Amino acid sequence: MGRISRGEQCSVNGCNVRAEYSVSYDEARVLENSGYKLRVVHGRVYLCRKHYKELKKLKKSESKILKWRFKT
Ligand SMILES: [Zn+2]
């Protein structure tokens, strides 16, 4: 997970804000689970500040559930 340079747009469908963060699709899947549509680029997902925060928030609340909901 890291900051990215200019030029990319947020991968969330309908969000045209410039992306500031890039995460792996694996990490961003939490967003999909809660109803966001993601445009995945080579296994990466770009996020604007707002959606990155959203992801953080979702991850926090979902990490508890993850243990029993997704068995890998
Ligand atoms: Zn966004």
N, CA, C, O and the ligand as a Tripos MOL2 file, in Angstrom:
@<TRIPOS>MOLECULE
protein
  289   287    73     0     0
PROTEIN
NO_CHARGES

@<TRIPOS>ATOM
      1 N           0.8440   -1.1850    0.0000 N.3       1 MET1
      2 CA          0.0000    0.0000    0.0000 C.3       1 MET1
      3 C           0.8910    1.2500    0.0000 C.2       1 MET1
      4 O           1.7660    1.3920    0.8530 O.2       1 MET1
      5 N           0.6660    2.1330   -0.9410 N.am      2 GLY2
      6 CA          1.5280    3.2890   -0.9320 C.3       2 GLY2
      7 C           0.9370    4.4530   -1.6840 C.2       2 GLY2
      8 O          -0.0840    4.3270   -2.3600 O.2       2 GLY2
      9 N           1.5800    5.5690   -1.5590 N.am      3 ARG3
     10 CA          1.1320    6.7400   -2.2790 C.3       3 ARG3
     11 C           1.5330    6.6020   -3.7410 C.2       3 ARG3
     12 O           2.5170    5.9340   -4.0580 O.2       3 ARG3
     13 N           0.7910    7.2190   -4.6110 N.am      4 ILE4
     14 CA          1.1230    7.1320   -6.0210 C.3       4 ILE4
     15 C           1.2870    8.5270   -6.5970 C.2       4 ILE4
     16 O           0.9030    9.5230   -5.9840 O.2       4 ILE4
     17 N           1.8550    8.5740   -7.7630 N.am      5 SER5
     18 CA          2.0640    9.8590   -8.4010 C.3       5 SER5
     19 C           0.7970   10.3140   -9.1120 C.2       5 SER5
     20 O          -0.1880    9.5780   -9.1770 O.2       5 SER5
     21 N           0.8290   11.5010   -9.6300 N.am      6 ARG6
     22 CA         -0.3410   12.0750  -10.2770 C.3       6 ARG6
     23 C          -0.7550   11.2810  -11.5130 C.2       6 ARG6
     24 O           0.0120   10.4900  -12.0620 O.2       6 ARG6
     25 N          -1.9790   11.5200  -11.9210 N.am      7 GLY7
     26 CA         -2.3840   10.9810  -13.2150 C.3       7 GLY7
     27 C          -3.4390    9.8980  -13.1580 C.2       7 GLY7
     28 O          -4.1950    9.7220  -14.1130 O.2       7 GLY7
     29 N          -3.5050    9.1690  -12.0590 N.am      8 GLU8
     30 CA         -4.5040    8.1120  -11.9820 C.3       8 GLU8
     31 C          -5.7890    8.6410  -11.3650 C.2       8 GLU8
     32 O          -5.7860    9.5330  -10.5170 O.2       8 GLU8
     33 N          -6.8830    8.0550  -11.8240 N.am      9 GLN9
     34 CA         -8.1640    8.4100  -11.2250 C.3       9 GLN9
     35 C          -8.6070    7.3120  -10.2840 C.2       9 GLN9
     36 O          -8.1980    6.1580  -10.4090 O.2       9 GLN9
     37 N          -9.4300    7.6810   -9.3620 N.am     10 CYS10
     38 CA         -9.9860    6.7230   -8.4240 C.3      10 CYS10
     39 C         -10.6750    5.5810   -9.1740 C.2      10 CYS10
     40 O         -11.4140    5.8180  -10.1300 O.2      10 CYS10
     41 N         -10.4330    4.3590   -8.7440 N.am     11 SER11
     42 CA        -10.9620    3.1840   -9.4410 C.3      11 SER11
     43 C         -12.3910    2.8540   -9.0700 C.2      11 SER11
     44 O         -12.9960    1.9510   -9.6480 O.2      11 SER11
     45 N         -12.9260    3.5730   -8.1210 N.am     12 VAL12
     46 CA        -14.3100    3.3200   -7.7460 C.3      12 VAL12
     47 C         -15.2210    3.8460   -8.8470 C.2      12 VAL12
     48 O         -15.1000    4.9910   -9.2820 O.2      12 VAL12
     49 N         -16.1150    3.0040   -9.2800 N.am     13 ASN13
     50 CA        -17.0280    3.3630  -10.3460 C.3      13 ASN13
     51 C         -17.8250    4.6100   -9.9840 C.2      13 ASN13
     52 O         -18.4390    4.6710   -8.9180 O.2      13 ASN13
     53 N         -17.8170    5.5990  -10.8640 N.am     14 GLY14
     54 CA        -18.5900    6.8020  -10.6200 C.3      14 GLY14
     55 C         -17.8120    7.8710   -9.8770 C.2      14 GLY14
     56 O         -18.3100    8.9820   -9.6950 O.2      14 GLY14
     57 N         -16.6160    7.5620   -9.4510 N.am     15 CYS15
     58 CA        -15.7830    8.5430   -8.7500 C.3      15 CYS15
     59 C         -14.6730    8.9990   -9.6910 C.2      15 CYS15
     60 O         -13.8560    8.1930  -10.1360 O.2      15 CYS15
     61 N         -14.6490   10.2820   -9.9850 N.am     16 ASN16
     62 CA        -13.6550   10.7760  -10.9350 C.3      16 ASN16
     63 C         -12.5610   11.5990  -10.2780 C.2      16 ASN16
     64 O         -11.8230   12.3340  -10.9340 O.2      16 ASN16
     65 N         -12.4810   11.4560   -8.9860 N.am     17 VAL17
     66 CA        -11.4740   12.2060   -8.2460 C.3      17 VAL17
     67 C         -10.0970   11.6080   -8.5040 C.2      17 VAL17
     68 O          -9.9620   10.4000   -8.6980 O.2      17 VAL17
     69 N          -9.0880   12.4510   -8.5050 N.am     18 ARG18
     70 CA         -7.7260   11.9720   -8.6960 C.3      18 ARG18
     71 C          -7.3370   11.0270   -7.5520 C.2      18 ARG18
     72 O          -7.5660   11.3190   -6.3780 O.2      18 ARG18
     73 N          -6.7560    9.9120   -7.9190 N.am     19 ALA19
     74 CA         -6.3610    8.9310   -6.9120 C.3      19 ALA19
     75 C          -5.0820    9.3540   -6.2090 C.2      19 ALA19
     76 O          -4.1860    9.9390   -6.8170 O.2      19 ALA19
     77 N          -5.0130    9.0540   -4.9400 N.am     20 GLU20
     78 CA         -3.8060    9.3800   -4.1810 C.3      20 GLU20
     79 C          -3.1460    8.1340   -3.6270 C.2      20 GLU20
     80 O          -1.9990    8.1730   -3.1800 O.2      20 GLU20
     81 N          -3.8700    7.0360   -3.6570 N.am     21 TYR21
     82 CA         -3.3370    5.8130   -3.0840 C.3      21 TYR21
     83 C          -3.5560    4.6550   -4.0330 C.2      21 TYR21
     84 O          -4.4800    4.6580   -4.8460 O.2      21 TYR21
     85 N          -2.6960    3.6740   -3.9160 N.am     22 SER22
     86 CA         -2.8490    2.4700   -4.6980 C.3      22 SER22
     87 C          -2.7730    1.2750   -3.7590 C.2      22 SER22
     88 O          -1.8640    1.1740   -2.9350 O.2      22 SER22
     89 N          -3.7280    0.3830   -3.8930 N.am     23 VAL23
     90 CA         -3.7210   -0.8170   -3.0560 C.3      23 VAL23
     91 C          -3.8930   -2.0240   -3.9730 C.2      23 VAL23
     92 O          -4.3140   -1.8820   -5.1210 O.2      23 VAL23
     93 N          -3.5730   -3.1900   -3.4730 N.am     24 SER24
     94 CA         -3.7870   -4.3780   -4.2810 C.3      24 SER24
     95 C          -5.2830   -4.6790   -4.3250 C.2      24 SER24
     96 O          -6.0370   -4.3020   -3.4270 O.2      24 SER24
     97 N          -5.6850   -5.3520   -5.3670 N.am     25 TYR25
     98 CA         -7.1050   -5.6790   -5.4950 C.3      25 TYR25
     99 C          -7.5680   -6.4900   -4.2980 C.2      25 TYR25
    100 O          -8.6950   -6.3540   -3.8220 O.2      25 TYR25
    101 N          -6.6750   -7.3260   -3.8330 N.am     26 ASP26
    102 CA         -6.9740   -8.1610   -2.6830 C.3      26 ASP26
    103 C          -7.4180   -7.3180   -1.4890 C.2      26 ASP26
    104 O          -8.3680   -7.6580   -0.7830 O.2      26 ASP26
    105 N          -6.7150   -6.2290   -1.2870 N.am     27 GLU27
    106 CA         -7.0490   -5.3560   -0.1630 C.3      27 GLU27
    107 C          -8.3300   -4.5780   -0.4160 C.2      27 GLU27
    108 O          -9.1110   -4.3190    0.5000 O.2      27 GLU27
    109 N          -8.5300   -4.2130   -1.6670 N.am     28 ALA28
    110 CA         -9.6600   -3.3550   -1.9970 C.3      28 ALA28
    111 C         -10.9680   -4.1280   -2.0810 C.2      28 ALA28
    112 O         -12.0420   -3.5400   -2.2080 O.2      28 ALA28
    113 N         -10.8690   -5.4310   -2.0090 N.am     29 ARG29
    114 CA        -12.0600   -6.2530   -2.1670 C.3      29 ARG29
    115 C         -13.1110   -5.9630   -1.1020 C.2      29 ARG29
    116 O         -14.3050   -6.1790   -1.3080 O.2      29 ARG29
    117 N         -12.6470   -5.4760    0.0260 N.am     30 VAL30
    118 CA        -13.5810   -5.1010    1.0940 C.3      30 VAL30
    119 C         -14.5960   -4.0880    0.5710 C.2      30 VAL30
    120 O         -15.7710   -4.1080    0.9360 O.2      30 VAL30
    121 N         -14.0990   -3.1950   -0.3020 N.am     31 LEU31
    122 CA        -14.9920   -2.1880   -0.8710 C.3      31 LEU31
    123 C         -16.0580   -2.8430   -1.7420 C.2      31 LEU31
    124 O         -17.2290   -2.4680   -1.6990 O.2      31 LEU31
    125 N         -15.6420   -3.8070   -2.5160 N.am     32 GLU32
    126 CA        -16.6040   -4.5050   -3.3700 C.3      32 GLU32
    127 C         -17.6410   -5.2320   -2.5330 C.2      32 GLU32
    128 O         -18.8270   -5.2700   -2.8640 O.2      32 GLU32
    129 N         -17.1650   -5.8040   -1.4490 N.am     33 ASN33
    130 CA        -18.0780   -6.5220   -0.5670 C.3      33 ASN33
    131 C         -19.1540   -5.6190    0.0040 C.2      33 ASN33
    132 O         -20.2400   -6.0750    0.3620 O.2      33 ASN33
    133 N         -18.8430   -4.3390    0.0850 N.am     34 SER34
    134 CA        -19.8480   -3.4440    0.6300 C.3      34 SER34
    135 C         -20.5320   -2.6380   -0.4630 C.2      34 SER34
    136 O         -21.1630   -1.6160   -0.1890 O.2      34 SER34
    137 N         -20.4060   -3.0980   -1.6950 N.am     35 GLY35
    138 CA        -21.2530   -2.5490   -2.7470 C.3      35 GLY35
    139 C         -20.5940   -1.6250   -3.7550 C.2      35 GLY35
    140 O         -21.2510   -1.1930   -4.7010 O.2      35 GLY35
    141 N         -19.3170   -1.3080   -3.5840 N.am     36 TYR36
    142 CA        -18.6470   -0.4560   -4.5610 C.3      36 TYR36
    143 C         -18.2270   -1.2800   -5.7640 C.2      36 TYR36
    144 O         -17.8590   -2.4490   -5.6500 O.2      36 TYR36
    145 N         -18.2920   -0.6330   -6.9270 N.am     37 LYS37
    146 CA        -17.7790   -1.2870   -8.1290 C.3      37 LYS37
    147 C         -16.3730   -0.7590   -8.3920 C.2      37 LYS37
    148 O         -16.1430    0.4510   -8.4110 O.2      37 LYS37
    149 N         -15.4440   -1.6760   -8.5940 N.am     38 LEU38
    150 CA        -14.0560   -1.2650   -8.7680 C.3      38 LEU38
    151 C         -13.5430   -1.5810  -10.1740 C.2      38 LEU38
    152 O         -13.8610   -2.6170  -10.7590 O.2      38 LEU38
    153 N         -12.7520   -0.6670  -10.6850 N.am     39 ARG39
    154 CA        -12.0790   -0.8770  -11.9570 C.3      39 ARG39
    155 C         -10.6460   -1.3050  -11.6100 C.2      39 ARG39
    156 O          -9.8450   -0.5030  -11.1320 O.2      39 ARG39
    157 N         -10.3440   -2.5680  -11.8580 N.am     40 VAL40
    158 CA         -9.0380   -3.0890  -11.4510 C.3      40 VAL40
    159 C          -8.0360   -2.9700  -12.5930 C.2      40 VAL40
    160 O          -8.3100   -3.3920  -13.7160 O.2      40 VAL40
    161 N          -6.8840   -2.3970  -12.3020 N.am     41 VAL41
    162 CA         -5.8490   -2.2360  -13.3120 C.3      41 VAL41
    163 C          -4.6390   -3.0750  -12.9400 C.2      41 VAL41
    164 O          -3.9150   -2.7530  -11.9980 O.2      41 VAL41
    165 N          -4.4240   -4.1480  -13.6820 N.am     42 HIS42
    166 CA         -3.2840   -5.0340  -13.4210 C.3      42 HIS42
    167 C          -3.1890   -5.4410  -11.9500 C.2      42 HIS42
    168 O          -2.1130   -5.4350  -11.3520 O.2      42 HIS42
    169 N          -4.3220   -5.7880  -11.3980 N.am     43 GLY43
    170 CA         -4.3100   -6.2560  -10.0170 C.3      43 GLY43
    171 C          -4.2030   -5.1530   -8.9790 C.2      43 GLY43
    172 O          -4.1640   -5.4180   -7.7780 O.2      43 GLY43
    173 N          -4.1540   -3.9060   -9.4530 N.am     44 ARG44
    174 CA         -4.0830   -2.7770   -8.5290 C.3      44 ARG44
    175 C          -5.3760   -1.9830   -8.5760 C.2      44 ARG44
    176 O          -6.0770   -1.9710   -9.5880 O.2      44 ARG44
    177 N          -5.6750   -1.3370   -7.5000 N.am     45 VAL45
    178 CA         -6.8390   -0.4690   -7.4350 C.3      45 VAL45
    179 C          -6.3760    0.8950   -6.9370 C.2      45 VAL45
    180 O          -5.6550    0.9840   -5.9430 O.2      45 VAL45
    181 N          -6.7810    1.9370   -7.6140 N.am     46 TYR46
    182 CA         -6.3840    3.2890   -7.2250 C.3      46 TYR46
    183 C          -7.5230    3.9610   -6.4870 C.2      46 TYR46
    184 O          -8.6870    3.8590   -6.8740 O.2      46 TYR46
    185 N          -7.1640    4.6490   -5.4160 N.am     47 LEU47
    186 CA         -8.2070    5.2460   -4.5890 C.3      47 LEU47
    187 C          -7.9400    6.7100   -4.2890 C.2      47 LEU47
    188 O          -6.8040    7.1180   -4.0510 O.2      47 LEU47
    189 N          -8.9980    7.4820   -4.3070 N.am     48 CYS48
    190 CA         -8.9000    8.8680   -3.8560 C.3      48 CYS48
    191 C          -8.8670    8.8610   -2.3290 C.2      48 CYS48
    192 O          -9.0580    7.8250   -1.6930 O.2      48 CYS48
    193 N          -8.6250   10.0140   -1.7710 N.am     49 ARG49
    194 CA         -8.5020   10.0890   -0.3210 C.3      49 ARG49
    195 C          -9.7560    9.5840    0.3900 C.2      49 ARG49
    196 O          -9.6840    8.8720    1.3920 O.2      49 ARG49
    197 N         -10.8990    9.9740   -0.1550 N.am     50 LYS50
    198 CA        -12.1630    9.6270    0.4830 C.3      50 LYS50
    199 C         -12.3870    8.1080    0.5000 C.2      50 LYS50
    200 O         -12.7690    7.5310    1.5180 O.2      50 LYS50
    201 N         -12.1410    7.4850   -0.6450 N.am     51 HIS51
    202 CA        -12.3960    6.0540   -0.7140 C.3      51 HIS51
    203 C         -11.3190    5.2380   -0.0050 C.2      51 HIS51
    204 O         -11.5610    4.1200    0.4500 O.2      51 HIS51
    205 N         -10.1240    5.8230    0.0780 N.am     52 TYR52
    206 CA         -9.0840    5.1600    0.8400 C.3      52 TYR52
    207 C          -9.4610    5.1100    2.3220 C.2      52 TYR52
    208 O          -9.2670    4.1040    3.0040 O.2      52 TYR52
    209 N         -10.0020    6.2230    2.7880 N.am     53 LYS53
    210 CA        -10.4620    6.2740    4.1820 C.3      53 LYS53
    211 C         -11.5850    5.2830    4.4030 C.2      53 LYS53
    212 O         -11.6500    4.5970    5.4230 O.2      53 LYS53
    213 N         -12.4670    5.2280    3.4200 N.am     54 GLU54
    214 CA        -13.5930    4.3000    3.4750 C.3      54 GLU54
    215 C         -13.0700    2.8600    3.5830 C.2      54 GLU54
    216 O         -13.5740    2.0520    4.3630 O.2      54 GLU54
    217 N         -12.0650    2.5760    2.7920 N.am     55 LEU55
    218 CA        -11.4770    1.2370    2.8180 C.3      55 LEU55
    219 C         -10.9000    0.9190    4.1950 C.2      55 LEU55
    220 O         -11.1110   -0.1650    4.7400 O.2      55 LEU55
    221 N         -10.1740    1.8800    4.7380 N.am     56 LYS56
    222 CA         -9.5940    1.6940    6.0730 C.3      56 LYS56
    223 C         -10.6640    1.3760    7.1010 C.2      56 LYS56
    224 O         -10.5280    0.4830    7.9370 O.2      56 LYS56
    225 N         -11.7420    2.1570    6.9960 N.am     57 LYS57
    226 CA        -12.8330    2.0050    7.9370 C.3      57 LYS57
    227 C         -13.4560    0.6150    7.8090 C.2      57 LYS57
    228 O         -13.7110   -0.0670    8.8020 O.2      57 LYS57
    229 N         -13.6930    0.2180    6.5570 N.am     58 LEU58
    230 CA        -14.3190   -1.0750    6.3100 C.3      58 LEU58
    231 C         -13.4220   -2.2170    6.7790 C.2      58 LEU58
    232 O         -13.8850   -3.2020    7.3540 O.2      58 LEU58
    233 N         -12.1430   -2.0600    6.5190 N.am     59 LYS59
    234 CA        -11.2080   -3.1180    6.9200 C.3      59 LYS59
    235 C         -11.2390   -3.3170    8.4250 C.2      59 LYS59
    236 O         -11.1910   -4.4420    8.9220 O.2      59 LYS59
    237 N         -11.3180   -2.2130    9.1310 N.am     60 LYS60
    238 CA        -11.3300   -2.2780   10.5810 C.3      60 LYS60
    239 C         -12.5460   -3.0560   11.0770 C.2      60 LYS60
    240 O         -12.4520   -3.9240   11.9440 O.2      60 LYS60
    241 N         -13.6920   -2.7060   10.4880 N.am     61 SER61
    242 CA        -14.9040   -3.3600   10.9710 C.3      61 SER61
    243 C         -15.0220   -4.7750   10.4240 C.2      61 SER61
    244 O         -15.7030   -5.6190   11.0080 O.2      61 SER61
    245 N         -14.3520   -5.0330    9.2940 N.am     62 GLU62
    246 CA        -14.5380   -6.3480    8.7250 C.3      62 GLU62
    247 C         -13.5160   -7.3790    9.1970 C.2      62 GLU62
    248 O         -13.7370   -8.5840    9.0750 O.2      62 GLU62
    249 N         -12.4210   -6.9090    9.7250 N.am     63 SER63
    250 CA        -11.3900   -7.8580   10.1340 C.3      63 SER63
    251 C         -11.8990   -8.8290   11.1940 C.2      63 SER63
    252 O         -11.4210   -9.9570   11.3110 O.2      63 SER63
    253 N         -12.8620   -8.3690   11.9460 N.am     64 LYS64
    254 CA        -13.4380   -9.2560   12.9510 C.3      64 LYS64
    255 C         -14.2470  -10.3630   12.2920 C.2      64 LYS64
    256 O         -14.1830  -11.5300   12.6790 O.2      64 LYS64
    257 N         -15.0110   -9.9560   11.2840 N.am     65 ILE65
    258 CA        -15.8950  -10.9020   10.6120 C.3      65 ILE65
    259 C         -15.1150  -11.8330    9.6990 C.2      65 ILE65
    260 O         -15.4720  -12.9970    9.5210 O.2      65 ILE65
    261 N         -14.0500  -11.3040    9.1290 N.am     66 LEU66
    262 CA        -13.2930  -12.0240    8.1080 C.3      66 LEU66
    263 C         -12.9120  -13.4400    8.5090 C.2      66 LEU66
    264 O         -12.9070  -14.3590    7.6900 O.2      66 LEU66
    265 N         -12.6010  -13.5900    9.7630 N.am     67 LYS67
    266 CA        -12.1060  -14.8810   10.2290 C.3      67 LYS67
    267 C         -13.0700  -16.0210    9.9320 C.2      67 LYS67
    268 O         -12.6720  -17.1090    9.5160 O.2      67 LYS67
    269 N         -14.3420  -15.7400   10.1560 N.am     68 TRP68
    270 CA        -15.2730  -16.8400    9.8950 C.3      68 TRP68
    271 C         -15.9530  -16.7630    8.5450 C.2      68 TRP68
    272 O         -16.4490  -17.7630    8.0270 O.2      68 TRP68
    273 N         -15.9720  -15.5440    7.9680 N.am     69 ARG69
    274 CA        -16.7200  -15.4010    6.7200 C.3      69 ARG69
    275 C         -15.9470  -15.8970    5.5010 C.2      69 ARG69
    276 O         -16.5190  -16.5190    4.6060 O.2      69 ARG69
    277 N         -14.6690  -15.6220    5.4730 N.am     70 PHE70
    278 CA        -13.8700  -16.0820    4.3380 C.3      70 PHE70
    279 C         -12.7840  -17.0270    4.8100 C.2      70 PHE70
    280 O         -11.8210  -16.6180    5.4590 O.2      70 PHE70
    281 N         -12.9460  -18.2410    4.4910 N.am     71 LYS71
    282 CA        -11.8950  -19.1840    4.8300 C.3      71 LYS71
    283 C         -10.9980  -19.3520    3.6160 C.2      71 LYS71
    284 O         -11.4760  -19.6360    2.5170 O.2      71 LYS71
    285 N          -9.7100  -19.1780    3.8130 N.am     72 THR72
    286 CA         -8.8100  -19.2780    2.6610 C.3      72 THR72
    287 C          -7.9630  -20.5200    2.7450 C.2      72 THR72
    288 O          -7.1450  -20.7700    1.8600 O.2      72 THR72
    289 ZN        -12.9180    7.8090   -5.0710 Zn       73 ZN73
@<TRIPOS>BOND
     1     1     2 1
     2     2     3 1
     3     3     4 2
     4     3     5 am
     5     5     6 1
     6     6     7 1
     7     7     8 2
     8     7     9 am
     9     9    10 1
    10    10    11 1
    11    11    12 2
    12    11    13 am
    13    13    14 1
    14    14    15 1
    15    15    16 2
    16    15    17 am
    17    17    18 1
    18    18    19 1
    19    19    20 2
    20    19    21 am
    21    21    22 1
    22    22    23 1
    23    23    24 2
    24    23    25 am
    25    25    26 1
    26    26    27 1
    27    27    28 2
    28    27    29 am
    29    29    30 1
    30    30    31 1
    31    31    32 2
    32    31    33 am
    33    33    34 1
    34    34    35 1
    35    35    36 2
    36    35    37 am
    37    37    38 1
    38    38    39 1
    39    39    40 2
    40    39    41 am
    41    41    42 1
    42    42    43 1
    43    43    44 2
    44    43    45 am
    45    45    46 1
    46    46    47 1
    47    47    48 2
    48    47    49 am
    49    49    50 1
    50    50    51 1
    51    51    52 2
    52    51    53 am
    53    53    54 1
    54    54    55 1
    55    55    56 2
    56    55    57 am
    57    57    58 1
    58    58    59 1
    59    59    60 2
    60    59    61 am
    61    61    62 1
    62    62    63 1
    63    63    64 2
    64    63    65 am
    65    65    66 1
    66    66    67 1
    67    67    68 2
    68    67    69 am
    69    69    70 1
    70    70    71 1
    71    71    72 2
    72    71    73 am
    73    73    74 1
    74    74    75 1
    75    75    76 2
    76    75    77 am
    77    77    78 1
    78    78    79 1
    79    79    80 2
    80    79    81 am
    81    81    82 1
    82    82    83 1
    83    83    84 2
    84    83    85 am
    85    85    86 1
    86    86    87 1
    87    87    88 2
    88    87    89 am
    89    89    90 1
    90    90    91 1
    91    91    92 2
    92    91    93 am
    93    93    94 1
    94    94    95 1
    95    95    96 2
    96    95    97 am
    97    97    98 1
    98    98    99 1
    99    99   100 2
   100    99   101 am
   101   101   102 1
   102   102   103 1
   103   103   104 2
   104   103   105 am
   105   105   106 1
   106   106   107 1
   107   107   108 2
   108   107   109 am
   109   109   110 1
   110   110   111 1
   111   111   112 2
   112   111   113 am
   113   113   114 1
   114   114   115 1
   115   115   116 2
   116   115   117 am
   117   117   118 1
   118   118   119 1
   119   119   120 2
   120   119   121 am
   121   121   122 1
   122   122   123 1
   123   123   124 2
   124   123   125 am
   125   125   126 1
   126   126   127 1
   127   127   128 2
   128   127   129 am
   129   129   130 1
   130   130   131 1
   131   131   132 2
   132   131   133 am
   133   133   134 1
   134   134   135 1
   135   135   136 2
   136   135   137 am
   137   137   138 1
   138   138   139 1
   139   139   140 2
   140   139   141 am
   141   141   142 1
   142   142   143 1
   143   143   144 2
   144   143   145 am
   145   145   146 1
   146   146   147 1
   147   147   148 2
   148   147   149 am
   149   149   150 1
   150   150   151 1
   151   151   152 2
   152   151   153 am
   153   153   154 1
   154   154   155 1
   155   155   156 2
   156   155   157 am
   157   157   158 1
   158   158   159 1
   159   159   160 2
   160   159   161 am
   161   161   162 1
   162   162   163 1
   163   163   164 2
   164   163   165 am
   165   165   166 1
   166   166   167 1
   167   167   168 2
   168   167   169 am
   169   169   170 1
   170   170   171 1
   171   171   172 2
   172   171   173 am
   173   173   174 1
   174   174   175 1
   175   175   176 2
   176   175   177 am
   177   177   178 1
   178   178   179 1
   179   179   180 2
   180   179   181 am
   181   181   182 1
   182   182   183 1
   183   183   184 2
   184   183   185 am
   185   185   186 1
   186   186   187 1
   187   187   188 2
   188   187   189 am
   189   189   190 1
   190   190   191 1
   191   191   192 2
   192   191   193 am
   193   193   194 1
   194   194   195 1
   195   195   196 2
   196   195   197 am
   197   197   198 1
   198   198   199 1
   199   199   200 2
   200   199   201 am
   201   201   202 1
   202   202   203 1
   203   203   204 2
   204   203   205 am
   205   205   206 1
   206   206   207 1
   207   207   208 2
   208   207   209 am
   209   209   210 1
   210   210   211 1
   211   211   212 2
   212   211   213 am
   213   213   214 1
   214   214   215 1
   215   215   216 2
   216   215   217 am
   217   217   218 1
   218   218   219 1
   219   219   220 2
   220   219   221 am
   221   221   222 1
   222   222   223 1
   223   223   224 2
   224   223   225 am
   225   225   226 1
   226   226   227 1
   227   227   228 2
   228   227   229 am
   229   229   230 1
   230   230   231 1
   231   231   232 2
   232   231   233 am
   233   233   234 1
   234   234   235 1
   235   235   236 2
   236   235   237 am
   237   237   238 1
   238   238   239 1
   239   239   240 2
   240   239   241 am
   241   241   242 1
   242   242   243 1
   243   243   244 2
   244   243   245 am
   245   245   246 1
   246   246   247 1
   247   247   248 2
   248   247   249 am
   249   249   250 1
   250   250   251 1
   251   251   252 2
   252   251   253 am
   253   253   254 1
   254   254   255 1
   255   255   256 2
   256   255   257 am
   257   257   258 1
   258   258   259 1
   259   259   260 2
   260   259   261 am
   261   261   262 1
   262   262   263 1
   263   263   264 2
   264   263   265 am
   265   265   266 1
   266   266   267 1
   267   267   268 2
   268   267   269 am
   269   269   270 1
   270   270   271 1
   271   271   272 2
   272   271   273 am
   273   273   274 1
   274   274   275 1
   275   275   276 2
   276   275   277 am
   277   277   278 1
   278   278   279 1
   279   279   280 2
   280   279   281 am
   281   281   282 1
   282   282   283 1
   283   283   284 2
   284   283   285 am
   285   285   286 1
   286   286   287 1
   287   287   288 2
@<TRIPOS>SUBSTRUCTURE
     1 MET1         2 RESIDUE 1 A MET
     2 GLY2         6 RESIDUE 1 A GLY
     3 ARG3        10 RESIDUE 1 A ARG
     4 ILE4        14 RESIDUE 1 A ILE
     5 SER5        18 RESIDUE 1 A SER
     6 ARG6        22 RESIDUE 1 A ARG
     7 GLY7        26 RESIDUE 1 A GLY
     8 GLU8        30 RESIDUE 1 A GLU
     9 GLN9        34 RESIDUE 1 A GLN
    10 CYS10       38 RESIDUE 1 A CYS
    11 SER11       42 RESIDUE 1 A SER
    12 VAL12       46 RESIDUE 1 A VAL
    13 ASN13       50 RESIDUE 1 A ASN
    14 GLY14       54 RESIDUE 1 A GLY
    15 CYS15       58 RESIDUE 1 A CYS
    16 ASN16       62 RESIDUE 1 A ASN
    17 VAL17       66 RESIDUE 1 A VAL
    18 ARG18       70 RESIDUE 1 A ARG
    19 ALA19       74 RESIDUE 1 A ALA
    20 GLU20       78 RESIDUE 1 A GLU
    21 TYR21       82 RESIDUE 1 A TYR
    22 SER22       86 RESIDUE 1 A SER
    23 VAL23       90 RESIDUE 1 A VAL
    24 SER24       94 RESIDUE 1 A SER
    25 TYR25       98 RESIDUE 1 A TYR
    26 ASP26      102 RESIDUE 1 A ASP
    27 GLU27      106 RESIDUE 1 A GLU
    28 ALA28      110 RESIDUE 1 A ALA
    29 ARG29      114 RESIDUE 1 A ARG
    30 VAL30      118 RESIDUE 1 A VAL
    31 LEU31      122 RESIDUE 1 A LEU
    32 GLU32      126 RESIDUE 1 A GLU
    33 ASN33      130 RESIDUE 1 A ASN
    34 SER34      134 RESIDUE 1 A SER
    35 GLY35      138 RESIDUE 1 A GLY
    36 TYR36      142 RESIDUE 1 A TYR
    37 LYS37      146 RESIDUE 1 A LYS
    38 LEU38      150 RESIDUE 1 A LEU
    39 ARG39      154 RESIDUE 1 A ARG
    40 VAL40      158 RESIDUE 1 A VAL
    41 VAL41      162 RESIDUE 1 A VAL
    42 HIS42      166 RESIDUE 1 A HIS
    43 GLY43      170 RESIDUE 1 A GLY
    44 ARG44      174 RESIDUE 1 A ARG
    45 VAL45      178 RESIDUE 1 A VAL
    46 TYR46      182 RESIDUE 1 A TYR
    47 LEU47      186 RESIDUE 1 A LEU
    48 CYS48      190 RESIDUE 1 A CYS
    49 ARG49      194 RESIDUE 1 A ARG
    50 LYS50      198 RESIDUE 1 A LYS
    51 HIS51      202 RESIDUE 1 A HIS
    52 TYR52      206 RESIDUE 1 A TYR
    53 LYS53      210 RESIDUE 1 A LYS
    54 GLU54      214 RESIDUE 1 A GLU
    55 LEU55      218 RESIDUE 1 A LEU
    56 LYS56      222 RESIDUE 1 A LYS
    57 LYS57      226 RESIDUE 1 A LYS
    58 LEU58      230 RESIDUE 1 A LEU
    59 LYS59      234 RESIDUE 1 A LYS
    60 LYS60      238 RESIDUE 1 A LYS
    61 SER61      242 RESIDUE 1 A SER
    62 GLU62      246 RESIDUE 1 A GLU
    63 SER63      250 RESIDUE 1 A SER
    64 LYS64      254 RESIDUE 1 A LYS
    65 ILE65      258 RESIDUE 1 A ILE
    66 LEU66      262 RESIDUE 1 A LEU
    67 LYS67      266 RESIDUE 1 A LYS
    68 TRP68      270 RESIDUE 1 A TRP
    69 ARG69      274 RESIDUE 1 A ARG
    70 PHE70      278 RESIDUE 1 A PHE
    71 LYS71      282 RESIDUE 1 A LYS
    72 THR72      286 RESIDUE 1 A THR
    73 ZN73       289 GROUP 0 **** ****
